[in-house]
Amino acid sequence: MSEPTVIGSWLTLFTAALDSYGVNSESFLLARGIDFETACDPNQRIPIITMNHLWDEAVAETGAEDFGLTAGSLMTPNTLSALGVAMWSACTIKEQLECFVRYQHVVAKVSQMELVEQDGVLISTTYFYHDAKGESLISDSSQDAICAALHSLRRTLYKRNYSPLKMELTRSTPRDAAKYEAFFGCPVVFNQSALRVHIRMEDAIAPIPGGSQYVSKAAERMLEDYVAQIQTSPDIIGQLRQALTLLLPQGKATMDQVVKQLHTSKRTFHRKLEEQGTSFREQMEEFRRELAFRYMAQDELSVGDISFLLGFSSSSNFTRAFKRWTGIAPQEYRSQLIMDDDVA
């Protein structure tokens, strides 16, 4: 069995937490032989044992036993790479969890997860794998961080005062257990055999403001493409497309954001694209055009949905771009597709 690893972008949450405590995260990592710019690439994997040591040493450095909770509260879509984007666009908490169950291996292969509905409650249960000594593959702080990250996601997107009914954690009992109950807003039990989150069914299925099941499904298809791409060691164009897959729905697909995502300099990025006989603008245009045709063939996606997925600031901007590509408006193109299907 290969050594368990965690996605490199998970490190961005860890370093943000260190910085919030006044600890220079770059120096902290370099002292332990880790280059942040390289390690946090979502195409990179960090050994779980290394990440566990980092969490433990961060607790020792900051003196904060609840360091993982602080880290989790800093959750952003980029923290979990394309999986974060897919979860961010889900319509309900239940759909977020279902997405996480399907794609949790993207983050780390350290657990088995299941969802059960029981007496008006949705129970999310996670069983962590153990090593040869019978110890959990993730540290207490790492467990705190993922629980806090998902909790923060729900409070950000669903409602600020959201709280589950109960939390059961496998981690050891902390000195100040009250901090955990205050953070999650519910009773928290420690030293359990599995991690369980009990969520009221009315909260689990309540619509998340601004959610769209069609956009969510499209985001998952983008995640599948992303997963396929990271398994094939892509060249610079493939890496650029990976970055665009993540950044376009966030409206952040600029040159600065792309090179930041790829952990390279603009000069190196330009040079590698020139060696392929292309440019950032050309690749952005081509990738958007390819995605546009794919999405236009999906009747459930509105023009507004497609505009969002492609990172356009408005439907009118997307319409202008589509006319440039095809000579006709998106609505006319879709009508022709329908006519062709009827003829066929």
C-alpha positions as CSV (number, residue, x, y, z in Angstrom):
1,M,0.0,0.0,0.0
2,S,1.4,3.4,-1.0
3,E,2.1,6.0,1.7
4,P,-1.1,8.1,2.5
5,T,-0.8,11.7,1.3
6,V,-2.8,14.9,1.5
7,I,-3.4,17.4,-1.3
8,G,-0.8,20.2,-1.3
9,S,-3.3,23.0,-1.3
10,W,-4.3,21.9,2.2
11,L,-1.1,23.6,3.3
12,T,-2.5,27.1,2.4
13,L,-5.0,26.8,5.3
14,F,-2.2,25.7,7.7
15,T,0.1,28.6,6.8
16,A,-2.7,31.1,7.0
17,A,-3.4,29.9,10.6
18,L,0.3,30.2,11.5
19,D,0.5,33.7,10.2
20,S,-2.6,34.7,12.2
21,Y,-0.7,33.7,15.3
22,G,2.2,36.0,14.3
23,V,4.4,33.0,13.3
24,N,6.3,33.5,10.0
25,S,4.9,30.5,8.1
26,E,7.6,30.5,5.4
27,S,10.4,30.4,7.9
28,F,8.5,27.7,9.9
29,L,8.3,25.5,6.9
30,L,11.8,26.1,5.6
31,A,13.2,25.2,9.0
32,R,11.6,21.8,8.4
33,G,12.8,21.4,4.9
34,I,9.6,22.4,3.1
35,D,9.3,25.0,0.4
36,F,5.8,26.4,0.6
37,E,5.6,27.6,-3.1
38,T,6.3,24.0,-4.3
39,A,4.5,22.0,-1.6
40,C,1.2,23.8,-1.7
41,D,0.7,23.1,-5.4
42,P,-2.6,21.1,-5.7
43,N,-0.8,18.8,-8.1
44,Q,1.6,17.9,-5.3
45,R,1.0,15.5,-2.4
46,I,2.3,15.8,1.1
47,P,2.9,12.6,3.1
48,I,0.2,12.4,5.9
49,I,2.9,11.7,8.5
50,T,4.7,14.9,7.5
51,M,1.5,16.9,7.8
52,N,0.7,15.4,11.2
53,H,4.1,16.5,12.4
54,L,3.5,20.0,11.1
55,W,0.2,20.2,13.0
56,D,1.7,19.0,16.2
57,E,4.7,21.4,15.9
58,A,2.4,24.3,15.1
59,V,0.4,23.6,18.4
60,A,3.7,23.6,20.3
61,E,4.9,26.8,18.6
62,T,1.7,28.8,19.1
63,G,0.7,27.2,22.4
64,A,-2.8,26.9,21.0
65,E,-4.4,23.5,21.5
66,D,-7.2,24.6,19.3
67,F,-4.9,25.6,16.4
68,G,-6.8,23.3,14.0
69,L,-10.1,25.2,14.7
70,T,-8.4,28.5,13.8
71,A,-7.0,26.9,10.6
72,G,-10.4,25.5,9.6
73,S,-12.1,28.9,10.1
74,L,-9.9,30.3,7.3
75,M,-11.4,27.9,4.7
76,T,-11.7,29.2,1.1
77,P,-12.6,27.4,-2.1
78,N,-8.9,27.0,-3.0
79,T,-8.2,25.2,0.2
80,L,-9.6,22.0,-1.3
81,S,-8.8,22.9,-4.9
82,A,-11.5,21.9,-7.4
83,L,-13.4,20.0,-4.7
84,G,-13.7,23.2,-2.8
85,V,-15.2,24.9,-5.8
86,A,-17.7,22.0,-6.3
87,M,-18.8,22.1,-2.7
88,W,-19.0,25.9,-2.7
89,S,-21.7,25.7,-5.5
90,A,-23.8,23.0,-3.9
91,C,-27.5,23.8,-3.2
92,T,-27.8,22.3,0.2
93,I,-25.6,21.0,3.1
94,K,-26.7,17.5,2.2
95,E,-25.4,18.0,-1.4
96,Q,-22.1,19.4,0.0
97,L,-21.6,16.3,2.1
98,E,-22.6,14.0,-0.8
99,C,-20.0,15.7,-3.0
100,F,-17.4,15.4,-0.3
101,V,-18.2,11.7,0.2
102,R,-17.7,11.1,-3.6
103,Y,-14.4,13.0,-3.9
104,Q,-12.8,13.0,-0.5
105,H,-10.0,10.9,-2.0
106,V,-8.9,14.0,-3.8
107,V,-8.0,15.5,-0.4
108,A,-6.6,12.4,1.3
109,K,-7.2,8.7,1.3
110,V,-7.3,8.3,5.1
111,S,-10.9,7.6,5.8
112,Q,-14.2,6.0,4.8
113,M,-17.3,8.2,5.0
114,E,-21.1,7.5,4.9
115,L,-24.3,9.5,5.3
116,V,-27.4,8.1,7.1
117,E,-30.8,9.7,7.7
118,Q,-32.4,8.8,11.0
119,D,-35.4,10.3,12.8
120,G,-35.2,13.7,11.1
121,V,-31.4,13.9,11.5
122,L,-28.7,13.5,8.8
123,I,-25.7,11.8,10.4
124,S,-22.3,12.1,8.7
125,T,-19.9,9.3,9.9
126,T,-16.2,9.2,9.1
127,Y,-14.1,6.2,10.0
128,F,-10.4,7.0,10.0
129,Y,-7.9,4.4,8.9
130,H,-5.2,3.3,11.3
131,D,-1.5,2.5,10.9
132,A,0.2,-0.8,11.9
133,K,0.4,0.5,15.6
134,G,-3.4,1.0,15.6
135,E,-3.1,4.8,15.7
136,S,-5.2,7.1,13.5
137,L,-3.7,8.3,10.3
138,I,-4.6,11.9,11.0
139,S,-3.6,14.0,14.1
140,D,-6.0,15.6,16.5
141,S,-5.4,19.1,15.0
142,S,-5.9,17.8,11.4
143,Q,-9.3,16.4,12.4
144,D,-10.1,19.8,14.1
145,A,-9.2,21.6,10.9
146,I,-11.3,19.6,8.5
147,C,-14.3,19.7,10.9
148,A,-13.9,23.5,11.4
149,A,-13.4,24.0,7.6
150,L,-16.7,22.3,6.7
151,H,-18.5,24.0,9.6
152,S,-17.2,27.4,8.4
153,L,-18.3,26.6,4.9
154,R,-21.9,26.0,6.1
155,R,-21.9,29.2,8.2
156,T,-20.6,31.2,5.3
157,L,-22.9,29.9,2.6
158,Y,-26.0,28.8,4.5
159,K,-26.5,31.0,7.6
160,R,-24.2,32.6,10.1
161,N,-25.8,31.1,13.1
162,Y,-25.9,27.5,11.8
163,S,-24.9,24.8,14.3
164,P,-25.3,21.0,14.2
165,L,-27.2,19.1,16.9
166,K,-24.1,17.3,18.1
167,M,-20.4,16.6,17.3
168,E,-18.6,13.3,18.1
169,L,-14.8,13.4,17.6
170,T,-12.2,10.7,17.7
171,R,-9.6,13.1,19.0
172,S,-8.5,13.2,22.6
173,T,-10.3,15.4,25.1
174,P,-8.7,18.9,25.0
175,R,-7.9,20.9,28.1
176,D,-10.5,23.5,27.2
177,A,-13.4,21.5,25.8
178,A,-15.7,24.5,26.2
179,K,-13.8,26.2,23.2
180,Y,-15.0,23.4,21.0
181,E,-18.6,23.7,22.1
182,A,-18.5,27.5,21.6
183,F,-17.0,27.1,18.1
184,F,-19.5,24.5,16.8
185,G,-22.4,25.9,18.9
186,C,-23.4,22.4,20.1
187,P,-22.4,19.6,22.5
188,V,-19.1,18.0,21.5
189,V,-18.1,14.5,22.7
190,F,-14.4,13.3,22.4
191,N,-12.6,10.0,22.3
192,Q,-15.3,8.4,20.1
193,S,-14.8,5.4,17.7
194,A,-15.8,7.5,14.7
195,L,-16.3,11.2,13.7
196,R,-20.0,11.9,13.6
197,V,-21.8,15.1,12.8
198,H,-25.5,15.2,13.6
199,I,-27.4,17.7,11.4
200,R,-31.1,18.6,11.6
201,M,-32.7,17.4,8.4
202,E,-34.4,20.8,7.9
203,D,-30.9,22.4,7.9
204,A,-29.5,19.6,5.7
205,I,-32.0,20.1,2.9
206,A,-32.7,23.8,3.2
207,P,-31.8,25.7,0.0
208,I,-28.5,27.6,0.2
209,P,-29.0,31.2,-1.1
210,G,-27.8,31.5,-4.6
211,G,-27.3,27.8,-5.1
212,S,-28.1,26.1,-8.4
213,Q,-28.1,22.3,-8.9
214,Y,-27.1,22.7,-12.6
215,V,-24.1,24.8,-11.7
216,S,-23.2,22.4,-8.9
217,K,-23.3,19.4,-11.3
218,A,-21.3,21.3,-13.9
219,A,-18.7,22.1,-11.2
220,E,-18.5,18.4,-10.4
221,R,-17.8,17.6,-14.0
222,M,-15.1,20.2,-13.9
223,L,-13.7,18.4,-10.8
224,E,-13.7,15.1,-12.7
225,D,-11.7,16.8,-15.5
226,Y,-9.4,18.2,-12.9
227,V,-8.9,14.8,-11.3
228,A,-8.1,13.2,-14.7
229,Q,-5.6,16.0,-15.4
230,I,-3.6,15.7,-12.2
231,Q,-3.2,12.0,-12.8
232,T,-1.4,12.6,-16.1
233,S,1.5,14.9,-15.1
234,P,0.4,17.7,-17.5
235,D,2.7,20.1,-19.4
236,I,2.4,23.9,-19.0
237,I,-0.8,24.0,-21.1
238,G,-2.4,21.2,-19.0
239,Q,-1.3,23.0,-15.8
240,L,-2.8,26.3,-17.1
241,R,-6.1,24.5,-17.8
242,Q,-6.1,23.0,-14.3
243,A,-5.7,26.5,-12.9
244,L,-8.5,27.9,-15.1
245,T,-10.8,25.0,-14.1
246,L,-10.5,26.2,-10.5
247,L,-10.4,30.0,-11.1
248,L,-12.9,30.6,-13.8
249,P,-16.1,30.0,-11.6
250,Q,-14.6,32.3,-9.0
251,G,-14.1,35.1,-11.5
252,K,-10.4,35.2,-10.7
253,A,-8.8,33.8,-13.9
254,T,-6.3,36.6,-14.3
255,M,-2.6,36.2,-15.2
256,D,-1.6,37.1,-11.6
257,Q,-3.9,34.6,-10.1
258,V,-2.9,31.8,-12.5
259,V,0.9,32.2,-11.9
260,K,0.1,32.3,-8.2
261,Q,-1.9,29.1,-8.5
262,L,1.0,27.5,-10.5
263,H,3.6,28.8,-8.1
264,T,5.8,30.2,-10.8
265,S,6.9,33.7,-12.1
266,K,5.3,35.5,-15.0
267,R,8.6,35.4,-16.9
268,T,8.9,31.6,-16.6
269,F,5.2,31.1,-17.4
270,H,5.4,33.3,-20.6
271,R,8.6,31.4,-21.7
272,K,7.0,28.0,-21.3
273,L,3.9,29.1,-23.3
274,E,6.1,30.6,-26.0
275,E,8.0,27.3,-26.3
276,Q,4.6,25.8,-27.0
277,G,3.8,28.5,-29.6
278,T,1.0,30.0,-27.7
279,S,0.1,32.6,-25.1
280,F,-2.0,33.1,-22.0
281,R,-4.7,35.0,-23.9
282,E,-4.9,32.4,-26.6
283,Q,-5.2,29.6,-24.2
284,M,-7.8,31.4,-22.1
285,E,-9.9,32.1,-25.2
286,E,-9.6,28.5,-26.5
287,F,-10.4,26.9,-23.2
288,R,-13.4,29.1,-22.6
289,R,-14.7,28.4,-26.1
290,E,-14.4,24.6,-25.6
291,L,-16.2,24.8,-22.3
292,A,-18.9,27.1,-23.8
293,F,-19.7,24.5,-26.5
294,R,-19.8,21.7,-23.9
295,Y,-22.1,23.7,-21.6
296,M,-24.4,24.9,-24.4
297,A,-25.2,21.3,-25.1
298,Q,-26.5,20.9,-21.6
299,D,-30.1,22.2,-21.7
300,E,-30.3,22.5,-17.9
301,L,-27.7,25.2,-17.9
302,S,-29.0,28.8,-18.5
303,V,-26.9,31.4,-20.4
304,G,-26.4,33.0,-17.0
305,D,-25.2,29.8,-15.5
306,I,-22.7,29.3,-18.3
307,S,-21.5,32.9,-18.0
308,F,-20.8,32.3,-14.3
309,L,-18.9,29.0,-15.0
310,L,-16.8,30.6,-17.6
311,G,-15.9,33.6,-15.4
312,F,-17.6,36.3,-17.3
313,S,-18.8,39.3,-15.3
314,S,-22.2,39.4,-17.0
315,S,-24.3,37.4,-19.5
316,S,-23.9,40.2,-22.0
317,N,-20.1,39.9,-22.0
318,F,-20.5,36.1,-22.6
319,T,-22.9,36.8,-25.4
320,R,-20.4,39.1,-27.1
321,A,-17.6,36.5,-26.8
322,F,-19.9,33.8,-28.1
323,K,-20.8,35.9,-31.1
324,R,-17.1,36.4,-31.7
325,W,-16.6,32.6,-31.7
326,T,-19.6,31.6,-33.8
327,G,-21.1,34.6,-35.4
328,I,-24.5,34.1,-33.6
329,A,-25.9,34.6,-30.1
330,P,-26.0,31.8,-27.6
331,Q,-29.8,31.5,-27.7
332,E,-29.7,31.1,-31.5
333,Y,-27.0,28.5,-31.3
334,R,-29.0,26.5,-28.7
335,S,-32.1,26.7,-30.9
336,Q,-30.1,25.3,-33.8
337,L,-28.9,22.4,-31.5
338,I,-32.5,21.7,-30.6
339,M,-33.6,21.7,-34.3
340,D,-30.7,19.4,-35.2
341,D,-31.7,17.0,-32.5
342,D,-35.3,17.0,-33.7
343,V,-34.2,16.2,-37.2
344,A,-31.9,13.4,-36.0
